[in-house]
Amino acid sequence: MASPHLVMFEEEAGQIQRICEGLHRDANAKAVLCIDKNGQPIAAAGETEQLDVTSLSSLTAGNVAATGGIAKLLSEKEFAGQFHEGESTNVHISIVAQRVILVVLFDNRSSLGLVRLRVKRAAEGLVKIFNELIKKLEASSGAPAGVFAEITDDDIDNLFND
């Protein structure tokens, strides 16, 4: 099931880009992508010149959606992380804040343990950004703050509609 498109301000887009750049550096990764659940690239860092970022983003979102179907069959909410091992490139995929997908491409210059450790830190930063973004969207809507206390996660997701 597709999720709504994300809407964000320039400030948050810059913060997300900086987190991706830091993750690229700290995990010694080849490349890092942050994409929305619809497969739209949000930010990219590292060796992306030779990558078809749009296709990779779309295929990754499809992979996450398919894996979500498997999770439901197994009575799981979702599988928050995936790992694919290739001959020369490995792929670590994680869902952050149930809103975006963080993709780390890495080779033998790094390790899965290091990538997982650095992804955890980057995910914490991304969650903070999305929480602030939600507050900013709430403030710009002009509604009293108390109204939002009763809103569900699905209602919050709808804030990101185009």
N, C-alpha and C positions, 0 to 999 in steps of 0.2 A: 504494500500500500504506500503510495507516494505521500510525502510530507510536504507541508507548505514551504514556499520559497522563503529564505531568510531575508530580512530587511535590516540593514545596519548602517550606522553612521561612519563617516570617514575615520574618525578617531579609533573606533573599535576595529575596523578593517586594518589599520596600521598596527594596532596591538597584536592582532592575530598573525599578521605577517612577521612581526618581530619574534613571536613565540616559535613560529615555523623555522625561522632562520636560526634561532638559538638551539632548537631541537636538532636541526641539521648538523650544526657544529658540535654540540655536546654528545650526540649519539654517533658521531663520525659516520653519518649516513650519506648515501649517494644523493637522495632527494627526499623531500617531505612535501606532502600535499594535504591541504585541509579542504574538504569538499562538503557540500550539503547533502542531505539524504536523497535529493533528487538528482545528484550527480553533477552539480554545477561547481566548478572550482571556485574557492574563496581565496586561497593563498597557496603559494608554492615557493619552495626554497631549494637551493642546491643545483644539481646537474639536470636541469629540466629542458635545456635547449634541444636535445635529441629525443625528448619524450613527446608523445601526442597526449598532452595533459587532459584535453577535453575527452578523448576516448577513454583514457585510463580512469578518469573520474567517473564517467558514465558506467563503465564496466564494473568498477569497484562498488558503486552504489547498487548495481544490479546483484552483485555477489552478496552484499550485505542483506539485501531484501530477500534473496533466496535462502540465505542462512537463517534469516528471521522466520521464514516458513518452516524450516527444519526445527527451530527452537519451539515454535508453537506446537508442532506435532509431538514434541517431547515434553510438553507442558512447562517450558521455560519462557521467561519474559523475552529474552534475547541473549545472544552470545555477544558479549561486549568486545571480544578480541578474536582475531584470527591470525594465523601465521602460515605463509607459503614459502617453502624452501625450493630454490632453483639452483641450477648449476653455477651461475655467476651472480645472480641477484635474488635476494630474499625480500619478502614483503610482509610487513607487520601492519595490520589493520585494526583500528580500535574506534569504537563509537564513544563520543564525548558528549556528555550532558544530554543524551538522547536526541541531539540536534545535528551534530556534524560527525564526519568520518575523518579520522587522522590516518594518513597512509605514510609509512616510512619504508623507503627502498634502501637496502643496505647490502654490502658484500662482505668479503672476508676481512676487511679493515675494521669491522665492528663485530659485535656478538648480539645474540638475541637477548641475553641478560641485560646488557648495557642499553639496548634499545628499549626494552620494557621499563627499565628504571627511569630513563629520560622521558619516555612517553607519559609515565605517571605524573612527573613534575609538570610537563607541558599541559597535560589534561587539566590539572588543578588550575593553572593559569587561564586556560580557555573557559573553564566553568565560571571563574570570577568575572571574566569579560562578558559572558552571556548573562550572568546575573545582573551586572551593571546595565547591560543593554536593555534588559526587561524593565529595570527600574526607570531608565531613561524613556522608554516607550510609554510606560505607565504615566510618568510625569507629563509627557507631551500630549497625552490624551485628554488631560484636564479633569479626569474623574477623581473623586476623593480616594485617598489611599486605602481606607477601610473597605471599599468595594472590592479590592483585589484580594482580600484575605480569603474569600470564598471561591476563588477561581481555581479550576483544576489544571493539571499539566496540559491537557488537550486544549483548554481555553488559552493557555499561555502560548502554545504552539500556533494557534490561530492568529496571534499578534504578528507572526512572521509572514502572513499572506501578503502577496503583492497588492 
